[in-house]
Amino acid sequence: MIERNLHSYLKHLRCWCLAAFVFWTLLLNGSFILVAYNDWNNVKFIGREIGLAAVRKDYIHQLWNSGHGGVYKANDDTKQLINPAQMTREIYALEEKKYGIRGNITSLKLIQPDNGPDDWEQAALHRFAKDGVKDVAELISKEDEPFMRVMIPAIMDHSCLKCHVERGYATGSIRGGISITLPMQETVALFQRQFKSSLLYHLLIYLIGTAGMVIFYISSSKQLRKRTAVEHQLSVQEQYLRGIVDNISTGIAVYETDQDGQNFTVKRINSAGMRIARLDETMNPAGKKPAEIFPGFAQSGLLDVFQRVAKSGSPEHLSVSFCSKNKEKKADDTGGEQEMLPCLEYYVYKLPTGEIVAVYEDVTSRKQARELLIRKTEEWESTFDAIPDIITLQDKDMRVIRANQATFEFFRLPPEKLLGMTCHSLFRGSDQPCTGCPGLHAIRDRQKHCGSMEHKAISKFFHVCAAPVLNPDGEFLYFVYIAHDTTEKKKLEDELFQAQKMEAIGTLAGGIAHDFNNILAAILGYTELALMELPEGSNARKDLEQVLIAGHRATELVKQILTFSRKSEHRKTPLRIYLIIKESVKMLRSSLPSSISIQADIDENSGLVLADPTNIHQIVINLCTNAAHAIGNKQGRIDIILRQTELTAIQREDRPWLYPGLFIVLTVRDNGVGMDEKIMSRIFDPYFTTKEQGAGTGLGLAVTHGVVEDCKGFIEVESELGKGSAFHVYLPVLPEENKDIKENDGKVPLPVGTERILFVDDEPSIVHISKAILTTLGYSVHAETESLMALEKFQQNPALYDLLITDQTMPGLTGSELAKAVLALRPNLPVILCTGYTASFSEKDAVVLGVKKYAIKPLNTAKLAALVREVLDEAKQG
């Protein structure tokens, strides 16, 4: 009976187990098939959605194109208007070449057969037209490679009727379709990997369930008699579980703990755990302390976590990454070695048996990515702050949401005050944006805009640009506003324009000087001839002597005009500057307002200085002009004082570079508005000025300071608000033995001669007076007013003349050309070249040509007589 019951029990048990096995098999197979089916449908769904997104994007581009009447494409030096379909096809050609994605746009009513649909597209077009479907997608295989084909209809809208109305289309009708063929190799490969993983998981679960049923069958049927067999099956089951644990990618370590839960011993670590922790897989970790395997186990806080979990039984996650020992080493910058340790993140829990399990994974790449992101962010911020231009990020209300360091430094505001302010309040202190602000345009049309702006409140010019930043959906986030300070550039442009004007004035002055010199030559010449015929002491002689003095002053005036028009060469020479200062005072009295009186106290025995006459004149004019501006329209006074002085010990101590000896001090004092210490500290800075715009450039005092330093001197300034200012210019006195001034109050007889002279000048008055003077001196003179005629006379008899005197600027042949032609016939003939002004022919050019003397007109009788005699005597000696 017992045997029969046992047999019946075993029979029913076998039937039940068989039914359970069949059910389990069907369940697992069904689950696997369902998962695989869903995964495959997901592959097709993903491909379809990607394809629809791409083709809809292309359709939107086509609608945009048609709505704007086509787009222009650059073709060499021309532009070609292309229609929406052509643009889409060219995009597809580039997309296929670059990414392998093929696309096509076709029509129900074809214009070009080459654009006709293939069989699949024809079927899709038929479904669009007949069945009214919204899109068609299909996963196909081509050349053993999977592709997703997606097509949507092209709906006729109003903009498309411009080109298709004559073909019978109406708004809303389907005129064709846009298709795209996407490579699905990677997506299908992903499915295949998921398929294998799912198969492995189901197989493992299937084997576990089957093993459980076998164990249940064996334990129930054989019980104690089959205990050995049951233990064997349990061992098999353990191997299955060990295989699962050893083949998962997460590290698992099991620890035994003492009764107090304070000390731990490694029981087992799976293969993934050994690999993740970079441990030698041949090593047996069982029985070792965690600190022996993982350096820094206690310091990382992991020991505290283990103790808390052992005591409370609640699982914990170690939020701070812990780096374990790594045997790989890498050379560092110092030439030594440093260990590269992977970063691990731990999840710790307690088993019912009391063992502690630590599940951990390698987060090194994740941490490195986070650190890389932080480093890149810091690099961007450093670059952002290193840019010297003003850069702000502004929202749609033009409020600053971020700014670089240059912005904070320029406005001298801390971030907590500057951020949140509007652009116009920062730059102008206004509650309204600037007219024509690029930021407004950037907000309005989502395009970059640039422009130049002047901010009068801070006296600055800026070149500004505003560029919008949009999110992936094209929505406005903020705009980048860059302001480049172009104030100095603008000033330089103004100075260049002023320099060009001065150059033009200089050219005009040179032309005037040439004609004026000829006039002066005639005046001085005729006056000197008349003086020769008048008796000493007569009234007429006295009057003509005054005419002669006035003529000489006019000559010096012409020289000043040429000097200040930059046409004469600046040279430092020993000067008695009181003469230049006196002339400057005369000029100032005629140019300054009559409400300003000028008082001069000039010591004529102040001594010599080594300087350029032009620069001395410039110092006086700049200082007096500056004083006149300080006085303004009110009654005022300018004192000009010239004295010789000795420097104090303090003055020399502050300026150890000064020459020893006496100094000439020029003082220009006014009773104008005066200056405070802040303005006085900047008056010699280039372009600094307190005058209104257009009243000055701020260069006058800077130039004066440079000239004085060039002369080895210095300037001292005294000023008081409301009482006026005084500028003291100190210049070193030149020792008398170095002076180069010839003084001879006695009259020297004029040198005479009997040589033959050819005199050429296009001014008849110059020819007449010069011929009369030279004839009076005893010379035989042949004069011509035409250079070509003079050359012809010389060519007829080159040996007839002992000297050629010619003007430079003449019609026909210039003086240099005439001299060249004459010297070609008689190389040793002495030539004197005279000029009132020339910018193209200098004294150096004359010497190279072979001219003996280069003389500046006008020439008085004494200068002409001495020059002629000097050249003729040198020719006889040489």
C-alpha positions in Angstrom: 0.0 0.0 0.0 2.7 2.3 1.0 4.4 1.4 -2.2 1.3 2.0 -4.2 0.7 5.4 -2.5 4.2 6.3 -3.1 3.9 5.2 -6.7 0.6 7.1 -7.0 2.2 10.1 -5.3 5.1 10.0 -7.5 2.9 9.6 -10.6 0.8 12.6 -9.7 3.9 14.5 -8.7 5.4 13.7 -12.1 2.2 14.8 -13.9 2.1 18.0 -11.9 5.7 18.7 -12.5 5.4 17.9 -16.2 2.4 20.2 -16.4 4.3 22.9 -14.5 7.3 22.4 -16.8 5.1 22.7 -19.9 3.4 25.8 -18.5 6.8 27.2 -17.5 8.3 26.5 -20.9 5.3 28.1 -22.7 5.3 31.1 -20.3 9.0 31.8 -20.8 8.9 31.2 -24.5 5.8 33.5 -24.8 7.5 36.1 -22.7 10.6 35.9 -24.8 8.6 36.1 -28.0 6.6 39.0 -26.7 9.7 41.0 -25.6 11.4 40.3 -28.9 8.3 41.3 -30.8 8.0 44.5 -28.8 11.7 45.3 -29.3 11.4 44.8 -33.0 8.3 47.0 -33.1 10.3 49.6 -31.2 13.0 49.5 -33.8 10.5 50.2 -36.5 8.8 52.8 -34.4 12.1 54.6 -33.7 13.1 54.5 -37.4 9.6 55.7 -38.4 9.7 58.6 -35.9 13.3 59.6 -36.9 12.3 59.5 -40.6 9.1 61.5 -40.0 11.1 64.1 -38.0 13.6 64.4 -40.8 11.2 64.5 -43.7 8.9 67.0 -41.9 11.9 69.2 -41.3 12.7 69.1 -45.0 9.0 69.8 -45.8 9.1 72.8 -43.5 12.2 74.1 -45.3 10.5 73.7 -48.6 7.4 75.6 -47.4 9.7 78.3 -46.1 11.5 78.5 -49.4 8.2 78.7 -51.4 6.9 81.3 -49.0 9.9 83.5 -49.8 9.8 83.0 -53.5 12.9 80.8 -53.6 16.4 81.2 -52.4 19.5 82.5 -54.0 22.6 80.3 -54.4 26.1 81.8 -54.9 27.5 80.6 -58.3 31.0 82.0 -58.9 30.4 85.7 -59.1 26.7 85.5 -59.7 23.6 84.4 -57.7 21.1 81.8 -58.9 17.5 81.7 -57.8 16.5 78.1 -57.1 13.0 76.8 -56.4 12.0 74.8 -53.2 12.1 71.4 -54.9 15.6 72.0 -56.3 16.8 73.3 -52.9 15.5 70.1 -51.2 17.1 67.9 -53.8 20.5 69.6 -53.4 20.2 69.2 -49.7 19.4 65.5 -50.1 22.4 65.1 -52.4 24.7 66.6 -49.7 23.0 64.6 -47.0 23.5 61.4 -48.8 27.2 62.2 -49.5 27.9 63.2 -45.9 25.7 60.8 -43.9 24.4 58.2 -46.3 20.8 59.3 -45.9 18.9 59.3 -49.2 15.9 61.5 -49.9 13.7 62.3 -52.8 10.9 64.7 -53.6 8.5 63.7 -56.3 5.1 64.8 -57.7 1.9 63.2 -58.9 2.2 65.3 -62.0 5.8 65.1 -63.1 7.6 67.9 -64.9 10.9 66.0 -65.3 10.9 62.2 -65.7 14.2 62.0 -63.8 12.3 63.0 -60.6 9.7 60.3 -61.0 8.9 58.0 -58.0 10.1 54.4 -57.7 7.7 51.5 -57.1 7.6 52.0 -53.3 7.0 55.8 -53.6 4.4 55.2 -56.3 2.5 53.0 -53.9 2.8 55.5 -51.1 1.5 58.3 -53.4 -1.4 56.1 -54.3 -2.3 55.6 -50.6 -2.0 59.4 -50.0 -4.3 60.2 -52.9 -6.8 57.3 -52.5 -6.8 56.3 -48.9 -6.0 59.7 -47.3 -3.1 58.3 -45.1 -0.9 60.9 -43.4 2.4 59.1 -43.9 3.9 55.8 -45.0 6.8 54.1 -43.3 8.4 50.7 -43.9 11.5 48.9 -42.8 13.1 47.3 -45.9 16.3 45.3 -46.7 18.5 46.5 -49.5 21.8 44.7 -50.3 21.4 42.8 -47.0 21.3 46.1 -45.1 18.3 47.4 -43.2 16.8 50.8 -44.2 13.7 52.7 -43.0 11.7 54.3 -45.8 9.4 57.2 -44.8 7.2 59.3 -47.0 4.8 62.1 -46.3 2.5 63.9 -48.8 3.3 67.4 -50.0 0.2 69.5 -49.4 -0.5 72.4 -51.7 -0.6 75.7 -49.8 -1.1 79.3 -51.0 2.7 80.0 -51.6 3.0 76.9 -53.7 0.2 78.0 -56.1 2.6 80.6 -57.5 4.3 77.9 -59.5 1.7 75.1 -59.7 -1.7 76.7 -60.2 -1.6 76.2 -63.9 -1.2 72.5 -63.4 -4.6 72.1 -61.8 -3.7 72.1 -58.2 -5.7 73.8 -55.5 -4.9 74.7 -51.9 -5.0 71.6 -49.7 -4.6 69.1 -52.5 -1.8 66.6 -52.6 0.7 67.5 -55.3 3.3 64.8 -54.5 5.4 63.6 -51.6 8.8 63.8 -49.9 10.5 60.6 -48.9 13.7 59.7 -47.0 15.6 56.5 -46.7 17.5 56.1 -43.4 20.2 53.5 -42.7 19.1 51.4 -39.7 22.2 49.3 -39.2 23.0 50.7 -35.8 19.4 50.5 -34.6 19.0 46.9 -35.8 22.4 46.0 -34.3 21.1 47.4 -31.0 18.0 45.2 -31.3 20.1 42.2 -32.0 22.2 42.9 -28.8 19.0 43.3 -26.8 17.7 40.1 -28.4 20.7 38.2 -27.2 20.6 39.7 -23.8 16.9 38.9 -23.5 17.5 35.4 -24.7 20.2 34.9 -22.1 18.1 36.4 -19.3 15.1 34.2 -20.2 17.3 31.1 -20.6 18.8 31.8 -17.1 15.3 32.3 -15.6 14.1 29.2 -17.5 17.0 27.1 -16.2 16.5 28.4 -12.6 12.8 27.6 -12.7 13.4 24.2 -14.2 16.1 23.5 -11.6 13.7 24.5 -8.9 11.1 22.1 -10.2 13.7 19.3 -10.5 14.8 20.0 -7.0 11.2 20.1 -5.8 10.5 16.8 -7.5 13.6 15.1 -6.2 13.2 16.4 -2.6 9.6 15.4 -2.6 10.0 12.0 -4.2 13.2 10.7 -2.6 13.3 12.9 0.6 15.9 11.5 3.0 16.8 8.5 0.8 17.7 10.9 -2.0 19.4 13.5 0.3 22.7 13.1 -1.4 21.1 13.7 -4.8 19.2 16.7 -3.4 22.5 18.2 -2.1 24.0 17.5 -5.6 21.2 19.4 -7.2 21.6 22.3 -4.7 25.3 22.4 -5.7 24.3 22.6 -9.3 21.9 25.4 -8.4 24.7 27.2 -6.5 26.8 27.0 -9.6 24.0 28.5 -11.7 23.7 31.4 -9.2 27.5 31.8 -9.0 27.6 32.0 -12.8 24.9 34.7 -12.8 26.8 36.7 -10.1 30.1 36.2 -11.8 28.8 37.3 -15.2 27.0 40.5 -14.3 28.9 43.8 -14.8 28.5 45.2 -11.3 31.0 44.4 -8.6 29.7 42.4 -5.6 31.6 41.8 -2.4 30.3 39.8 0.6 31.8 40.4 4.1 31.5 38.6 7.3 31.2 40.6 10.5 31.8 40.0 14.2 29.1 40.1 16.8 29.7 43.7 17.5 29.5 44.7 13.9 32.8 46.6 14.1 35.2 44.4 12.2 34.8 42.8 8.8 36.4 40.1 6.7 36.1 39.5 3.0 34.2 36.3 2.2 33.9 36.6 -1.5 34.3 39.1 -4.4 32.9 38.3 -7.8 34.9 38.6 -11.0 33.4 41.9 -12.0 34.3 43.2 -8.5 37.9 42.1 -8.9 38.1 43.7 -12.3 36.4 47.0 -11.4 38.7 47.4 -8.3 41.7 46.6 -10.5 42.7 43.7 -8.3 44.8 40.7 -9.4 42.1 38.1 -10.3 44.5 35.3 -9.4 44.5 36.6 -5.8 42.1 34.9 -3.3 40.6 37.8 -1.2 38.8 35.5 1.2 39.7 36.0 4.8 41.4 39.4 4.2 40.5 42.6 5.9 38.9 45.3 3.6 41.7 47.7 4.4 44.3 45.2 3.0 42.5 45.2 -0.4 41.1 48.7 -0.6 43.6 51.4 0.6 41.9 54.2 2.5 38.9 52.0 3.4 38.4 53.7 6.8 39.4 57.2 5.6 36.9 57.2 2.8 34.0 56.7 5.3 33.2 53.2 4.0 34.0 51.6 7.3 31.5 53.9 9.1 28.9 52.9 6.6 29.5 49.2 7.1 29.3 49.6 10.9 26.0 51.5 10.6 24.5 49.0 8.2 25.6 46.1 10.4 24.0 47.7 13.4 20.7 49.1 11.9 20.2 46.7 9.0 19.2 49.7 6.8 20.9 49.9 3.4 23.0 52.9 2.7 24.6 54.6 -0.4 28.0 56.1 -0.1 27.5 59.4 -1.9 31.2 60.4 -2.0 33.1 58.4 -4.6 35.9 56.3 -3.2 39.1 55.6 -5.3 40.6 52.1 -4.8 44.2 51.0 -5.4 45.3 50.6 -9.0 48.5 48.9 -10.1 48.7 51.0 -13.3 51.0 53.9 -13.0 51.6 57.1 -15.1 54.5 59.5 -15.2 53.6 62.9 -13.8 54.9 66.3 -14.6 57.7 66.1 -12.0 59.3 63.0 -13.6 58.1 60.7 -10.8 55.1 58.3 -10.8 51.6 58.6 -9.5 48.9 56.0 -9.2 45.8 56.4 -11.3 42.9 55.1 -9.2 39.4 54.3 -10.5 36.5 56.0 -8.6 33.9 53.6 -7.2 30.4 54.2 -5.9 29.1 51.8 -3.2 25.6 50.5 -2.2 25.8 48.6 1.1 23.1 46.4 2.6 22.8 43.5 5.2 21.7 39.9 4.4 19.4 38.1 6.7 22.4 35.8 7.6 24.1 38.9 9.0 26.6 39.2 6.2 27.3 42.6 4.6 27.1 42.9 0.9 28.7 45.8 -1.0 27.6 46.4 -4.5 29.8 48.9 -6.4 30.4 50.2 -9.9 33.2 52.1 -11.6 32.1 55.8 -12.0 35.6 57.0 -13.2 34.4 58.0 -16.7 31.4 59.7 -15.2 33.5 61.7 -12.8 36.1 62.5 -15.4 33.3 63.8 -17.7 31.9 66.0 -14.8 35.4 67.3 -14.1 36.0 68.0 -17.8 32.7 69.9 -17.9 33.8 71.9 -14.9 37.2 72.6 -16.4 35.7 73.6 -19.7 33.3 75.9 -17.9 36.2 77.5 -16.0 38.2 77.9 -19.2 35.2 79.6 -20.8 34.7 81.9 -17.9 38.5 82.8 -17.9 38.4 83.5 -21.6 35.2 85.5 -21.2 36.8 87.6 -18.4 40.1 88.0 -20.3 38.5 89.8 -23.3 39.2 93.5 -22.9 36.0 94.6 -24.7 32.7 95.2 -22.7 30.7 92.0 -23.1 27.3 91.5 -21.5 24.5 89.0 -21.8 21.1 90.7 -21.8 17.5 89.3 -21.6 14.7 90.5 -23.8 14.1 93.5 -21.5 17.8 94.5 -22.1 18.7 93.8 -18.5 22.2 92.5 -17.9 22.2 88.9 -16.7 25.9 88.3 -17.0 29.0 90.4 -17.7 32.8 90.0 -18.1 35.4 91.5 -15.9 36.1 94.3 -18.3 32.5 95.5 -17.9 32.8 95.6 -14.1 36.1 97.5 -14.3 34.9 100.0 -16.9 31.8 101.0 -15.0 33.5 100.5 -11.6 30.5 98.6 -10.2 30.4 95.3 -8.3 28.4 92.4 -9.8 25.6 92.7 -7.3 24.9 96.3 -8.5 25.6 95.9 -12.2 23.7 92.7 -12.8 20.0 93.5 -13.4 20.6 97.0 -14.7 19.5 97.8 -18.2 22.0 98.6 -20.9 20.8 102.2 -21.5 20.9 102.9 -17.7 24.5 101.8 -17.6 25.8 103.7 -20.6 23.5 106.8 -20.5 21.7 106.8 -17.2 18.5 106.7 -19.2 15.3 104.7 -18.8 14.8 104.4 -22.5 16.9 102.4 -25.0 19.2 104.3 -27.4 17.8 105.2 -30.8 18.9 102.6 -33.3 20.3 100.3 -30.6 21.5 97.0 -32.2 20.1 95.1 -29.2 16.6 96.2 -30.0 17.0 95.0 -33.6 18.5 91.7 -32.4 15.5 91.1 -30.2 13.1 92.0 -33.0 14.4 90.0 -35.9 16.7 87.4 -34.2 19.7 88.5 -36.3 23.1 90.0 -35.5 23.4 93.8 -35.7 26.3 96.1 -35.4 26.7 99.9 -35.3 28.6 102.8 -34.0 27.3 104.9 -31.1 28.4 108.0 -29.3 27.7 108.4 -25.6 28.1 112.0 -24.8 27.5 111.5 -21.1 30.8 109.7 -20.8 32.5 111.3 -23.9 33.1 107.9 -25.5 32.6 106.3 -28.9 31.8 102.6 -29.2 31.4 100.1 -32.0 28.7 97.8 -30.7 27.3 94.4 -31.8 24.3 92.4 -30.6 23.8 88.8 -31.5 20.8 86.7 -30.3 21.1 83.3 -28.7 18.2 80.9 -29.4 17.2 77.5 -28.0 16.9 74.4 -30.2 13.3 75.4 -30.8 14.3 78.8 -32.1 13.0 80.7 -29.1 14.9 83.7 -27.9 16.9 83.2 -24.7 19.2 86.3 -24.5 21.5 88.3 -26.7 25.3 88.9 -26.5 26.2 92.6 -26.5 29.8 93.6 -27.3 30.9 97.2 -27.0 34.4 98.1 -28.3 35.8 101.4 -27.2 36.8 103.3 -30.4 37.3 106.7 -28.7 41.1 106.8 -29.3 40.6 105.6 -32.9 38.0 108.3 -33.5 40.4 110.9 -32.1 43.3 109.7 -34.2 41.0 109.9 -37.3 40.1 113.5 -36.4 43.8 114.3 -35.9 44.6 112.7 -39.3 41.9 114.8 -40.9 43.4 117.9 -39.2 46.9 116.9 -40.4 45.6 116.6 -43.9 44.1 120.0 -43.7 47.3 121.4 -42.4 49.2 119.8 -45.2 46.8 121.3 -47.7 47.3 124.7 -46.0 51.1 124.2 -46.2 50.9 123.5 -49.9 48.9 126.7 -50.4 51.3 128.6 -48.2 54.2 127.4 -50.2 52.7 128.6 -53.4 51.9 132.0 -51.9 55.4 132.2 -50.5 56.9 131.7 -53.9 55.0 134.6 -55.5 55.4 136.8 -52.4 59.2 136.3 -52.4 59.4 137.5 -55.9 57.4 140.6 -55.0 59.7 141.2 -51.9 62.8 140.7 -54.1 61.6 143.5 -56.4 60.7 145.8 -53.4 64.0 145.2 -51.6 66.0 145.4 -54.8 64.6 148.7 -56.1 64.8 150.2 -52.5 68.5 149.3 -52.3 69.2 150.8 -55.8 67.4 154.0 -54.7 69.4 154.2 -51.5 72.6 154.0 -53.5 71.6 157.2 -55.4 70.3 159.2 -52.5 72.7 161.3 -50.3 73.2 160.5 -46.6 70.8 162.3 -44.2 68.1 163.0 -46.8 64.4 162.5 -45.8 63.8 160.2 -48.8 66.7 158.0 -47.8 65.3 157.7 -44.3 61.9 156.7 -45.7 63.4 154.1 -48.0 65.4 152.7 -45.1 62.1 152.1 -43.3 60.8 150.4 -46.4 63.8 148.2 -46.4 63.3 147.3 -42.7 59.6 146.4 -43.4 60.7 144.3 -46.4 63.1 142.3 -44.3 60.3 141.8 -41.7 58.1 140.5 -44.5 60.9 138.1 -45.5 61.0 136.7 -42.0 57.2 136.4 -42.0 57.4 134.3 -45.1 60.0 132.1 -43.5 57.7 131.6 -40.5 54.8 130.6 -42.8 56.9 128.0 -44.5 58.2 126.7 -41.1 54.7 126.3 -39.6 53.4 124.7 -42.8 56.0 121.9 -42.2 57.9 122.7 -45.3 61.1 123.8 -43.7 63.6 121.6 -41.9 63.7 121.9 -38.1 67.3 122.4 -36.8 68.5 123.4 -33.3 70.8 126.4 -33.4 72.2 128.8 -30.7 69.4 131.4 -30.3 68.8 134.7 -28.5 65.2 133.7 -28.0 64.1 137.2 -26.8 64.0 138.2 -30.5 61.6 135.3 -31.3 59.4 136.1 -28.3 59.1 139.7 -29.3 58.0 138.7 -32.7 55.5 136.3 -31.2 54.1 139.0 -28.9 53.5 141.2 -32.0 51.6 138.4 -33.7 49.6 137.6 -30.6 48.5 141.3 -30.2 46.8 141.1 -33.6 45.2 137.6 -33.1 43.9 137.7 -29.5 40.8 139.6 -28.4 41.2 143.3 -27.6 39.7 142.6 -24.2 43.0 140.8 -23.2 46.0 143.0 -22.6 49.5 141.6 -23.1 52.4 142.9 -20.9 55.9 141.8 -21.9 58.9 142.1 -19.6 61.8 140.6 -21.7 65.5 140.7 -20.7 67.5 141.0 -23.9 70.6 139.9 -22.0 69.1 136.6 -20.8 71.5 134.6 -22.9 71.6 131.9 -25.6 69.7 128.5 -25.8 70.1 125.6 -28.2 66.7 125.2 -29.8 64.7 125.4 -33.0 63.3 128.9 -33.6 60.0 127.3 -34.7 59.7 125.4 -31.4 60.3 128.5 -29.3 57.6 130.3 -31.3 55.3 127.3 -30.8 55.9 127.3 -27.0 54.9 131.0 -26.7 51.9 130.7 -29.0 50.6 127.5 -27.2 51.0 128.9 -23.7 49.4 132.3 -24.6 46.5 130.7 -26.5 45.9 128.4 -23.5 45.9 131.5 -21.2 43.4 133.3 -23.6 41.1 130.3 -23.3 41.3 130.4 -19.5 40.4 134.1 -19.5 37.5 133.7 -22.0 35.3 136.6 -23.0 36.0 138.7 -19.9 38.6 141.5 -19.4 42.0 139.9 -18.7 45.7 140.2 -18.8 48.6 138.0 -19.9 52.1 138.6 -18.6 55.1 137.4 -20.6 58.4 137.5 -18.7 61.9 136.4 -19.8 64.7 136.2 -17.2 67.9 134.4 -16.5 67.9 132.5 -13.2 69.7 129.8 -11.1 67.8 126.7 -10.1 67.1 126.0 -6.4 68.4 122.9 -4.7 64.9 121.4 -4.6 64.5 121.9 -8.3 67.8 120.2 -9.1 67.2 117.4 -6.6 63.9 116.5 -8.3 65.5 116.6 -11.7 69.0 114.9 -11.6 69.1 114.7 -15.4 69.4 118.6 -15.8 72.5 120.2 -17.2 74.6 122.2 -14.7 74.6 126.0 -15.1 72.2 128.9 -15.6 68.7 128.6 -17.0 66.5 131.0 -18.9 62.9 131.0 -17.5 60.0 132.1 -19.7 56.9 132.8 -17.6 53.4 133.1 -19.1 50.9 134.2 -16.4 47.1 134.9 -16.8 44.3 135.9 -14.5 41.8 133.3 -15.9 39.7 130.6 -14.2 42.7 128.7 -12.8 42.8 124.9 -12.2 42.5 122.5 -9.3 45.1 119.8 -8.5 43.1 117.0 -10.3 43.2 119.0 -13.6 46.8 120.1 -13.1 47.9 116.5 -12.8 46.6 115.7 -16.3 47.2 118.9 -18.3 50.2 117.5 -20.2 48.3 114.3 -21.2 47.7 114.0 -24.9 44.0 114.7 -25.9 43.1 115.8 -22.4 41.2 119.0 -22.5 38.6 120.9 -20.4 37.4 122.9 -23.4 34.1 122.3 -25.1 34.0 120.1 -28.2 35.5 121.9 -31.2 37.4 124.4 -29.0 40.6 122.4 -29.0 42.2 119.0 -29.3 44.1 118.8 -26.0 47.4 118.6 -27.8 48.8 122.1 -27.2 50.3 121.6 -23.7 51.3 118.0 -24.6 53.3 119.3 -27.6 54.8 122.2 -25.5 55.9 119.7 -22.8 57.6 117.5 -25.4 59.4 120.4 -27.0 60.7 121.7 -23.7 62.0 118.2 -22.7 63.6 117.9 -26.1 65.5 121.1 -25.3 66.7 119.5 -22.0 64.4 121.8 -20.0 61.3 121.4 -17.8 58.0 123.2 -17.0 56.5 124.2 -13.7 52.9 125.1 -13.2 51.2 127.3 -10.6 47.5 127.7 -10.4 44.6 128.5 -8.1 40.9 128.3 -8.9 39.4 131.7 -9.7 42.8 133.5 -9.6 44.6 132.3 -12.7 47.6 130.2 -13.7 51.4 130.6 -14.4 53.5 128.4 -16.6 57.3 128.6 -16.1 59.4 127.2 -18.9 63.1 126.5 -17.9 65.7 126.2 -20.7 69.4 125.7 -20.1 71.6 128.6 -21.0 74.3 127.9 -23.7 77.8 129.1 -22.8 78.8 132.2 -24.8 81.9 130.6 -26.4 79.5 128.2 -28.2 77.4 130.9 -29.8 77.2 131.0 -33.6 76.0 134.5 -34.0 78.0 137.0 -36.0 77.6 140.6 -34.9 79.0 143.4 -37.0 77.5 146.8 -36.7 80.1 148.4 -39.1 79.4 148.6 -42.8 81.4 146.3 -45.1 82.1 147.3 -48.7 80.3 145.2 -51.3 82.5 142.8 -53.2 82.7 143.6 -57.0 83.9 141.9 -60.1 84.1 142.0 -63.9 82.9 138.4 -64.8 80.2 137.5 -67.3 76.9 136.3 -65.8 73.9 134.7 -67.4 70.8 135.6 -65.2 67.5 133.7 -65.7 64.2 134.4 -63.9 60.6 134.4 -65.2 59.7 137.5 -63.2 60.7 140.7 -65.3 61.0 142.8 -62.2 63.5 140.3 -60.6 65.5 140.2 -63.8 65.6 144.0 -64.1 66.6 144.7 -60.5 69.1 141.9 -60.3 70.7 143.0 -63.6 70.9 146.5 -62.3 72.6 145.5 -59.0 75.1 143.1 -60.6 75.9 145.7 -63.3 76.5 148.3 -60.5 78.9 145.9 -59.0 80.9 145.8 -62.2 79.7 142.5 -63.7 78.7 142.0 -67.4 75.1 140.6 -67.2 73.0 138.9 -69.8 69.4 138.4 -68.5 66.6 136.3 -69.8 63.0 135.8 -68.6 62.5 132.5 -70.6 64.5 129.4 -69.6 64.4 127.9 -73.1 65.7 131.1 -74.6 68.5 131.2 -72.0 69.5 127.6 -72.9 69.5 128.5 -76.6 71.8 131.5 -75.9 74.2 129.3 -73.9 74.2 126.6 -76.5 75.3 129.2 -79.1 78.5 130.1 -77.1 79.0 128.0 -73.9 82.4 129.6 -73.2 80.8 133.1 -73.1 79.6 133.0 -69.5 81.5 132.6 -66.2 78.4 132.0 -64.0 74.7 131.0 -64.3 72.2 132.3 -61.8 68.7 130.8 -62.3 65.3 130.6 -60.6 64.0 127.1 -59.9 60.2 127.5 -60.6 59.8 128.6 -64.2 57.7 127.6 -67.2 59.4 125.7 -70.0 62.4 124.4 -68.2 62.8 124.5 -64.4 66.0 125.9 -62.9 67.2 122.3 -62.1 66.5 121.2 -65.7 68.3 124.3 -67.1 71.3 123.7 -64.8 71.5 120.0 -65.9 71.5 121.0 -69.5 74.1 123.7 -69.1 76.4 121.5 -67.0 76.2 118.8 -69.6 77.9 121.3 -72.0 80.2 122.9 -69.4 80.6 120.6 -66.3 82.8 123.1 -64.5 80.5 126.1 -64.9 79.5 127.5 -61.4 75.7 127.6 -61.0 73.6 129.4 -58.3 70.0 128.0 -58.0 67.5 130.4 -56.4 64.1 129.6 -55.1 61.3 131.2 -53.1 59.8 127.8 -52.3 59.8 124.2 -53.6 58.7 121.0 -52.1 60.1 118.7 -54.8 63.7 120.1 -55.1 65.9 120.5 -52.0 69.5 121.7 -51.4 70.6 118.1 -51.3 69.2 117.5 -54.8 71.0 120.7 -56.0 74.3 119.5 -54.7 73.9 116.1 -56.4 73.1 117.9 -59.6 76.3 119.9 -59.5 74.9 123.2 -58.4 77.5 125.3 -56.4 75.0 127.3 -54.2 71.4 126.9 -53.3 69.9 130.3 -52.2 66.5 131.2 -50.7 64.8 134.2 -52.2 64.6 137.1 -51.8 68.3 138.1 -51.9 69.2 141.6 -50.9 72.2 143.4 -52.5 74.7 142.4 -49.9 73.7 138.7 -49.9 73.7 138.6 -53.8 77.1 140.4 -54.0 78.7 138.1 -51.4 77.2 134.9 -52.9 78.3 135.7 -56.5 81.8 136.6 -55.4 82.1 133.5 -53.2 81.0 131.2 -56.1 83.3 132.8 -58.7 86.3 132.7 -56.3 85.7 129.1 -55.5 85.5 128.3 -59.3 88.9 130.0 -59.9 90.5 128.1 -57.0 89.0 124.8 -57.9 
